[in-house]
Amino acid sequence: MFEGWDDYYLLVGSAAAALIGLLFVVVTLTTGIASSAAERGARFFMTPIVFQLAIVLVLSGLAMVPGLSPSVVALLLAAVALVAAIYKGWIAWSFARGAVLQVPHWSDKWCYGFLPFGFSLALGAVAAGFWLGSEAAVFGLAALVVASLLLAIRNAWDLVTWIAPRAGSTDGQSELRDA
């Protein structure tokens, strides 16, 4: 089913794993930020990025497991989609109801909240495609995995470029996302 996709998923999964490691380094940039603000920022910005990259890593690993039947792949994808939809739905709902105070840019609501939730729903559709035996499901999964990786890269870049100038600031501007 995933024959010939080994290099693709190895590359995408490795990129996700490397970015997860780099985000742990980014956490050290928050040392000058008030702990309550850093916790809220981590909840709504850092953790969702790590979660999304972890899903990319898990899906890449799943695609490289030899001999899985389409129905097993469908069930595993559906399980990942369900967990992701619950978590990412909560994040999107938090943005929608204003739990994230003073979102700095309109794109953050979409890129941290609604698009990742939409990706979870799309993953459910891909799982259904595998269950129904659609040959296009393999391409759908590949597109979804790389789109998720690219969105996580965008979000990580946004977060790092926001945190870095504020880390250790003493002018009152050090609260993460004004949360």
N, C-alpha and C positions, 0 to 999 in steps of 0.2 A: 504494500500500500504506500509506504514512504520510500520505496526504493529510489535511489538517485538523489535523495534529499539530505543525505548525511552531512555533506559539507555545509549546506545552508543552515541546518539546525545547529551544527557545531559552532558555526560563526555567530549566529544570533544568540545562542545560549551563552557562549563565552563572553560576548559583549555585555549581556545582562549581568552575568556573574561579576565581571570586572567593575561595572558601574555600581553594583551593590557594595563592593569593597571600597570604592572611592567615596561613596556616600558616608561610610563610617568615618572617613577622614574629614569630611565636611562637618560632621557633628562636632568636631573639636573647634570649629570656628564659632560655635555658639557659646563658648565659655564666658564671654563678656555680656551675655544677654540675661536678663532677669529670668529666674528659673520658672516662674509661672507662665511667662510669655513663651519661653522656649518649649515648655510642655505642650501648650496649646498649638504652637507652630508645628511641633513635631507631629501632633495628632492630625492636623489638617493638611500638612504639606509634605513633611519628610516621610512619615510612615506610608502614606499612599503611594509615593514614588517607589519605595523599597518593595511594597506589596506588588505593584505592577511589574517591576523587574523580576521579582520572584516568580510571578505567574509566567512570564516569558521564559524564564529558566526551566520551570516545571514542564511547560508545553514543549519546549525544545527537547528536553530529556525524554518525554513521552513519545515524541515522534521518532526517536532513535532506538526505542526498545524493539528488538526484532520479534517478529511473529505474532504481534497482537492482531486480533480480528477486528474488523470494523465496528462490531457491536461493543467490544470491550473499550475501544478507543472512544466510541460515542458515550458510553457510560462514564468513563473517566473525565472526558471533556465536560459533560453535563454537570458532574460533581464540582469541578473547578469553576464552571460558569455560575453555579448556584452560590458557592461561597463568595466568589468575586462580586456577584450582583448584590448580595446582602451587604457586604462591606462597602463597596463603592456606592451603592444606593444610599447608605447612611451618610457617606461623605457628601454626595450630591445634595441630599436633603439638608444637611448642615449648612451648605453654602446657600441653598435656596431660602432657608428660614432665617438667615442672617447670624448663625452661630459663630461664623468667622467674622470677627469685627474688622471693619475697614479693609476690605479686599483691595489691594493697591491698584489692580488693573482689571478691566472687564474680562480679559482673556483668562484670568486665573479661575474664575467661576466655571468656565467651560473646560479648561485644560486639566484642572485638578478634580473637578466634580462631574460634570455631565458627560463629557467624552469617554472617560474611563468606564462610567456606568454603561454607556452605549456599547462599548467594546465587550462588556460582560454579556449583554444581551445578544450581541453578534456571535459570541462564542457559543452561546446556547443554540443559535441557529446553525452554526457549523456542526455542533454535536448532533443535531437533528439530521443534518445532511449525511453524516457518517452512518447514523442509524438507518437511514433510508437507502443507503448504498450509492449516494451521488458521488460520481468521480470528481466533481468540482469541489467537493468538501476539502480535499487535500490542498487545493490552491487557495480556498477560503481561509484555511488555518494558516497557511504560509503568509498570506497578506495580513491577516489579523495580528500575527505574532510580530511581524516587522513594523506594522503601524503602531502597535502597543509599545514597542521598543523606542520608536522615534518620538512618540508622545512623552514617554518617560525621560528621554534625553532632553526634550524641550523643557519639561518641568524641572529636572535637575539643574539645568543651566539657569533657568529663571530663579530658582531658589538660591543657588550659589552666588549669582550676581547680585541678589538682594542681600544675602547675609554678609558676604565678605566686606563691603564697605562699612557695615554697621558693627561688626564684631569688635568688641573692646571699646566701643565709642563711649565717651563720657559726657556727651552733649544732650543726653536724654533721647537720642534717636536709636537706642540699641534694642528696643523691644521688638521681638520677632513678629513681623506682620501686624504690629500694633494690637496683638491679640490679648 
